[in-house]
Amino acid sequence: MEEDLDRDSSLVSAILDSAGALIVVLDPEGRIVRFSRACEEATGYSFDEVRGLCLWDFLPAPEQIESAKEAVRAIHIDRIPIRFEHYWLTRSGEKRLIVWTGASLPSPDRAADLAILIGLDFPEHRRAEVALRQGQAQLASIIESAMDSIITIDRDQNIVLFNAAAERMFRCPAASAIGKSIEQFIPARFRSAHRDHVSLFGRTKVTKRRMGELGAIWGVRQDGAEFPIEASISQADVDGEKFFTVIIRDITERKRSEEQLREQAEFLDGASDAIIVRDLQDRIVYWNRGAERLYGWSAAESVGVSIRDLYYKESGPQFEEANQVLLKEGKWAGHTRHLTKDGKRIDVETRLTLMRDGEGNPKSVLVINTDVTEQKRLEAQFLRAQRMESIGTLAGGIAHDINNILAPILLAVRMLQMKFEDEDSQRLLSVLHKSAERGGVMVKQVLQFARGVEGERIVLQLSHLIKEITKTLAETLPKSIEVERFVPASIWPVTGDPTQMHQVLLNLCVNARDAMPRGGVLSVKAENISIDESYARMILDARPGQFVLISVTDTGTGIPVEILSRVFEPFFTTKEHGKGTGLGLSTVLGIVKSHGGFVNVYSEVGKGTQFRAYFPAAESALTTQALEERAEVPRGRGELVLVVDDELAIREITKRTLETFGYTALTASDGTEAIALYAQNKDAIDVVLTDMMMPYLDGTGTIRALQKMDPNVKIIASSGLADEGKAAEAAIAGVKVFLAKPYTADQLLNALAEILAKD
C-alpha cells in the first residue's frame, strides 16, 4: 500500500509538473501545498520558496488581496466551483492577468479538505482583447441606455448604428433603420442642406461640433410628424473608412416652455405695473418694462443691483419692517415712497409675495409696484376740499357770532362819540370804530368764503372790469411794478356778480403786488377756452365746457412746493403779522366756485406765480360761430410728435389726445431722453413739443441741442408759468410757437396746425 501511495504521489507530481496550466493546491488555511512548474516559470518563485505561504501573501496585487481571500474562503466553505481573476506580481514586479477556476477536494475528514486552483495566464495582447471586449460591452451599454438618440452613419450617409433612444424618438425599430439613409429622418426641405453640411464637415479638420452649434434644425418621425431638435456631430476614421456620429436631442418640450416663458414675459412687459423679482439678498433678478417706465432704469442697469441702492434709498425702516412681515406671513402690502432715476419721489402701492422652492424654502420675492402718485395728489386735493368745506362751515358759524358781537359795539361807539366830545375820547373812540368796522369787513369775507354769498348775477363783460382794475393798479402801484393787460375783443361774457368779480381780481392783484417787493411785471390776461375731458382730468373740480380764463401772473418770489397746497386755506398766510388776514385767496376760491368755476395755481420759487380763475361762459356766449369753430378743430395726418415733459400725467394725456386727433406720438421724460429719441427718429419726427422747466436738462438746453442736430427742427415750447418772460426765453431760442400749460386739445391742435403750416 505504501508503494502504491508513493507511486500515486509521484504520478500526481509528474502530471502537475508537465501540465501547461498554472495549478496551485491549498490547504484549509490557504497555505500552498502544491505549486506546478508552470507556476514557477510564470512567477519566478520556486515551490520550495512558496511552500507553506498563503496565496495572498506574495502573489496578488495589493488592491486584490481581499478578493483572493474571499475566493479561497468560498471554495472551502461552499464547496462549489468558483471562477475569479486577478493580477499576479512576479518576482520581477511584472503584473500578469490570471483567470482562475477553483474547486474543493473533499476528504473524509472535513478539516483536511484541499482547494485546487487552475489558472490561465493571458499574454499582453490577450489582455488587450479582453479589455477591448469589456470596453465595447460598456460602450454598447452606455449607447443603449443614453437618453439622447445616437446615430452613426457611413460616408454614404447610411445608418450603421441606431440606439434605443433613436428608436423611441423617430418611432422606428433599429432593424428598419440600419442600412438605410439617414435622410428618411430629415424633412425634405432640409435634405439638400444636410448633405452639403456633412460633405463640408467631412472635408474639414474639425472632429466635432457641440450641441447647439448647428442652429435650429428639424427631424421627422417615421409617421411623418416633424419636431424641433438640436444635435452634435463628430467624425472619425476607422481603417480608412469615414464615419459620422450624430447625437440628437428632442427639444419639443423645451421649445414649448420657451414659448410659454416668452408669452409670459410679453404679458409681464405689457403690464402697466412694475413687476420685479428679487432674491433673498435684495438683488434684482427680473425687471419688466413697466418697471423701466416707472423708474427710468433699464433692465440691463437694474438686474444684479440691490433695490436698497436703487429706489429704496429713503425707506430704510419701512423696508426692514416690510421684510420682517414678509418672512413671517409670506406677503406684505402697503404704500411706500420711492426714488426714480432722475431723483423724483413717487408714491407707490407695493405688494410683496414670498416665493418658495419645491421643498417650501424661501427662494425669492415677487414685487408688484403701482404708481399712485397722481391718485395721491387727487386724494390730497379731495381731502383739502373736504377740509376747506369743514373750515368754511366752521368759519360761517364763527362769523355769524362775531357779527352779533360787533353790531352792539358799533352802536355803542356811535353813542359814546355823541356823549364824550373831548379830543382824547374822540380819538380813542375813532380807533375803536375803525377796528370794529375792519372786523366787520373780515367777517363779510369769511361769510363770502363759507357760504358763497351771492349778490345779483348779471351777464357782464370781464374786459371792462379788467380794464378798470389794471388802470387803477397802474396809477397806485409802485413804479417798479409794470402792469400789463391782455384782453381780446372777442372775449365771451360771463354771468356773475360784478362786485364779487371785482374782489377776485383785486385780491389776486394785491397778492401779486406783495410777491414783488423789488418790482417786476404784473400781467392780467383773459381768454376764451374750451375745456375737454383730457384737461378736466388733470385738475380737481374742473369739468368740460366753455370757460373764460382770467390769469394773474407775477414775476415775484414764487411759492414753495411745501405750502402751495395750503394757499387757499382760510387764515393761512405767509405775510408778517398785521399785514395779512389769510382770507384773500380763500375768498377768491369761494367766489369762483359759487360761480360754477374753479381755480388753480402754478408757481416756481424765484420765477413767479400764476393764478388761473375759470368762469363758465354765459349761455348767450355759446353762439353758432363758437360751436362751428369748436367743430372745426384741425386734425393730424399721421405726423409724429415728440412730447417732452417731466410730468407723467401730462405726457400720457397729451399722447392720448394726439392719437385721438390723427397724430402719432413719442414721449420723453426729460431733455436727455428727448435728444436720444430724436437722434434715433430724426427723419420721422415732424414736431417737438417740449416743456421749458425740466430736471437735468431744461427746455432751453433741449431746444438748442435739437437745433444743433437739425437746424430745421419744428419746436413748440410749453410752460406752466405762461408769462411773457417764458415766451421770450423760448423766442430767443428760436421757437415760434408757445403753448401755456395746462393746455386744451383745441389749443394743442391749433398750435400744431400753426407750426406745421410754417415753411
C-alpha positions, 0 to 999 in steps of 0.5 A, spaced: 500 500 500 505 504 501 508 503 494 502 504 491 501 511 495 508 513 493 507 511 486 500 515 486 504 521 489 509 521 484 504 520 478 500 526 481 507 530 481 509 528 474 502 530 471 502 537 475 509 538 473 508 537 465 501 540 465 501 547 461 496 550 466 498 554 472 495 549 478 496 551 485 493 546 491 491 549 498 490 547 504 484 549 509 488 555 511 490 557 504 497 555 505 500 552 498 501 545 498 502 544 491 505 549 486 506 546 478 512 548 474 508 552 470 507 556 476 514 557 477 516 559 470 510 564 470 512 567 477 519 566 478 518 563 485 520 556 486 515 551 490 520 550 495 520 558 496 512 558 496 511 552 500 507 553 506 505 561 504 498 563 503 496 565 496 495 572 498 501 573 501 506 574 495 502 573 489 496 578 488 496 585 487 495 589 493 488 592 491 486 584 490 488 581 496 481 581 499 478 578 493 483 572 493 481 571 500 474 571 499 475 566 493 479 561 497 474 562 503 468 560 498 471 554 495 472 551 502 466 553 505 461 552 499 464 547 496 462 549 489 466 551 483 468 558 483 471 562 477 475 569 479 481 573 476 486 577 478 493 580 477 499 576 479 506 580 481 512 576 479 518 576 482 520 581 477 514 586 479 511 584 472 503 584 473 500 578 469 492 577 468 490 570 471 483 567 470 482 562 475 477 556 476 477 553 483 474 547 486 474 543 493 477 536 494 473 533 499 476 528 504 473 524 509 475 528 514 472 535 513 478 539 516 483 536 511 479 538 505 484 541 499 482 547 494 485 546 487 486 552 483 487 552 475 489 558 472 490 561 465 495 566 464 493 571 458 499 574 454 499 582 453 495 582 447 490 577 450 489 582 455 488 587 450 482 583 447 479 582 453 479 589 455 477 591 448 471 586 449 469 589 456 470 596 453 465 595 447 460 591 452 460 598 456 460 602 450 454 598 447 451 599 454 452 606 455 449 607 447 443 603 449 441 606 455 443 614 453 437 618 453 439 622 447 438 618 440 445 616 437 446 615 430 452 613 426 452 613 419 457 611 413 460 616 408 454 614 404 450 617 409 447 610 411 445 608 418 450 603 421 448 604 428 441 606 431 440 606 439 434 605 443 433 612 444 433 613 436 428 608 436 423 611 441 424 618 438 423 617 430 418 611 432 422 606 428 425 599 430 433 599 429 432 593 424 428 598 419 433 603 420 440 600 419 442 600 412 438 605 410 439 613 409 439 617 414 435 622 410 428 618 411 429 622 418 430 629 415 424 633 412 425 634 405 426 641 405 432 640 409 435 634 405 439 638 400 442 642 406 444 636 410 448 633 405 452 639 403 453 640 411 456 633 412 460 633 405 463 640 408 464 637 415 467 631 412 472 635 408 474 639 414 479 638 420 474 639 425 472 632 429 466 635 432 461 640 433 457 641 440 450 641 441 447 647 439 452 649 434 448 647 428 442 652 429 435 650 429 434 644 425 428 639 424 427 631 424 421 627 422 418 621 425 417 615 421 409 617 421 411 623 418 410 628 424 416 633 424 419 636 431 424 641 433 431 638 435 438 640 436 444 635 435 452 634 435 456 631 430 463 628 430 467 624 425 472 619 425 476 614 421 476 607 422 481 603 417 480 608 412 473 608 412 469 615 414 464 615 419 459 620 422 456 620 429 450 624 430 447 625 437 440 628 437 436 631 442 428 632 442 427 639 444 419 639 443 418 640 450 423 645 451 421 649 445 414 649 448 416 652 455 420 657 451 414 659 448 410 659 454 416 663 458 416 668 452 408 669 452 409 670 459 414 675 459 410 679 453 404 679 458 409 681 464 412 687 459 405 689 457 403 690 464 402 697 466 405 695 473 412 694 475 413 687 476 420 685 479 423 679 482 428 679 487 432 674 491 433 673 498 439 678 498 435 684 495 438 683 488 434 684 482 433 678 478 427 680 473 425 687 471 419 688 466 418 694 462 413 697 466 418 697 471 423 701 466 417 706 465 416 707 472 423 708 474 427 710 468 432 704 469 433 699 464 433 692 465 440 691 463 442 697 469 437 694 474 438 686 474 444 684 479 443 691 483 440 691 490 433 695 490 436 698 497 441 702 492 436 703 487 429 706 489 429 704 496 434 709 498 429 713 503 425 707 506 430 704 510 425 702 516 419 701 512 423 696 508 426 692 514 419 692 517 416 690 510 421 684 510 420 682 517 412 681 515 414 678 509 418 672 512 413 671 517 406 671 513 409 670 506 406 677 503 406 684 505 402 690 502 402 697 503 404 704 500 411 706 500 415 712 497 420 711 492 426 714 488 426 714 480 432 715 476 432 722 475 431 723 483 423 724 483 419 721 489 413 717 487 408 714 491 407 707 490 402 701 492 407 695 493 405 688 494 410 683 496 409 675 495 414 670 498 416 665 493 418 658 495 422 652 492 419 645 491 421 643 498 417 650 501 424 654 502 424 661 501 427 662 494 425 669 492 420 675 492 415 677 487 414 685 487 408 688 484 409 696 484 403 701 482 404 708 481 399 712 485 402 718 485 397 722 481 391 718 485 395 721 491 395 728 489 387 727 487 386 724 494 390 730 497 386 735 493 379 731 495 381 731 502 383 739 502 376 740 499 373 736 504 377 740 509 376 747 506 368 745 506 369 743 514 373 750 515 368 754 511 362 751 515 366 752 521 368 759 519 360 761 517 358 759 524 364 763 527 362 769 523 355 769 524 357 770 532 362 775 531 357 779 527 352 779 533 358 781 537 360 787 533 353 790 531 352 792 539 359 795 539 358 799 533 352 802 536 355 803 542 361 807 539 356 811 535 353 813 542 359 814 546 362 819 540 355 823 541 356 823 549 364 824 550 366 830 545 373 831 548 379 830 543 382 824 547 375 820 547 374 822 540 380 819 538 380 813 542 373 812 540 375 813 532 380 807 533 375 803 536 370 804 530 375 803 525 377 796 528 370 794 529 368 796 522 375 792 519 372 786 523 366 787 520 369 787 513 373 780 515 367 777 517 363 779 510 369 775 507 369 769 511 361 769 510 363 770 502 368 764 503 363 759 507 357 760 504 358 763 497 354 769 498 351 771 492 349 778 490 345 779 483 348 775 477 348 779 471 351 777 464 357 782 464 363 783 460 370 781 464 374 786 459 371 792 462 372 790 469 379 788 467 380 794 464 378 798 470 382 794 475 389 794 471 388 802 470 387 803 477 393 798 479 397 802 474 396 809 477 397 806 485 402 801 484 409 802 485 413 804 479 417 798 479 411 794 478 409 794 470 402 792 469 400 789 463 393 787 460 391 782 455 384 782 453 381 780 446 375 783 443 372 777 442 372 775 449 365 771 451 361 774 457 360 771 463 354 771 468 356 773 475 356 778 480 360 784 478 362 786 485 364 779 487 368 779 480 371 785 482 374 782 489 377 776 485 381 780 481 383 785 486 385 780 491 389 776 486 392 783 484 394 785 491 397 778 492 401 779 486 403 786 488 406 783 495 410 777 491 414 783 488 417 787 493 423 789 488 418 790 482 417 786 476 411 785 471 404 784 473 400 781 467 392 780 467 390 776 461 383 773 459 381 768 454 376 764 451 377 756 452 374 750 451 375 745 456 375 737 454 375 731 458 383 730 457 384 737 461 378 736 466 382 730 468 388 733 470 385 738 475 380 737 481 373 740 480 374 742 473 369 739 468 368 740 460 365 746 457 366 753 455 370 757 460 373 764 460 380 764 463 382 770 467 390 769 469 394 773 474 401 772 473 407 775 477 414 775 476 415 775 484 418 770 489 414 764 487 411 759 492 414 753 495 412 746 493 411 745 501 405 750 502 402 751 495 397 746 497 395 750 503 394 757 499 387 757 499 386 755 506 382 760 510 387 764 515 393 761 512 398 766 510 405 767 509 405 775 510 408 778 517 403 779 522 398 785 521 399 785 514 395 779 512 388 776 514 389 769 510 382 770 507 384 773 500 385 767 496 380 763 500 375 768 498 377 768 491 376 760 491 369 761 494 367 766 489 369 762 483 366 756 485 359 759 487 360 761 480 360 754 477 368 755 476 374 753 479 381 755 480 388 753 480 395 755 481 402 754 478 408 757 481 416 756 481 420 759 487 424 765 484 420 765 477 413 767 479 406 765 480 400 764 476 393 764 478 388 761 473 380 763 475 375 759 470 368 762 469 363 758 465 361 762 459 354 765 459 349 761 455 348 767 450 356 766 449 355 759 446 353 762 439 353 758 432 360 761 430 363 758 437 360 751 436 362 751 428 369 753 430 369 748 436 367 743 430 372 745 426 378 743 430 384 741 425 386 734 425 393 730 424 395 726 418 399 721 421 405 726 423 409 724 429 410 728 435 415 728 440 412 730 447 417 732 452 415 733 459 417 731 466 410 730 468 407 723 467 400 725 467 401 730 462 405 726 457 400 720 457 394 725 456 397 729 451 399 722 447 392 720 448 389 726 445 394 726 439 392 719 437 385 721 438 386 727 433 390 723 427 397 724 430 402 719 432 406 720 438 413 719 442 414 721 449 420 723 453 421 724 460 426 729 460 431 733 455 436 727 455 431 722 453 428 727 448 435 728 444 436 720 444 429 719 441 430 724 436 437 722 434 434 715 433 427 718 429 430 724 426 427 723 419 420 721 422 419 726 427 415 732 424 414 736 431 417 737 438 413 739 443 417 740 449 416 743 456 421 749 458 422 747 466 425 740 466 430 736 471 437 735 468 436 738 462 431 744 461 427 746 455 432 751 453 438 746 453 433 741 449 431 746 444 438 748 442 441 741 442 435 739 437 437 745 433 444 743 433 442 736 430 437 739 425 437 746 424 430 745 421 427 742 427 419 744 428 419 746 436 413 748 440 415 750 447 410 749 453 410 752 460 406 752 466 408 759 468 405 762 461 408 769 462 411 773 457 418 772 460 417 764 458 415 766 451 421 770 450 426 765 453 423 760 448 423 766 442 430 767 443 431 760 442 428 760 436 421 757 437 415 760 434 410 757 437 408 757 445 403 753 448 401 755 456 400 749 460 395 746 462 393 746 455 386 744 451 386 739 445 383 745 441 389 749 443 394 743 442 391 742 435 391 749 433 398 750 435 400 744 431 396 746 425 400 753 426 407 750 426 406 745 421 403 750 416 410 754 417 415 753 411 
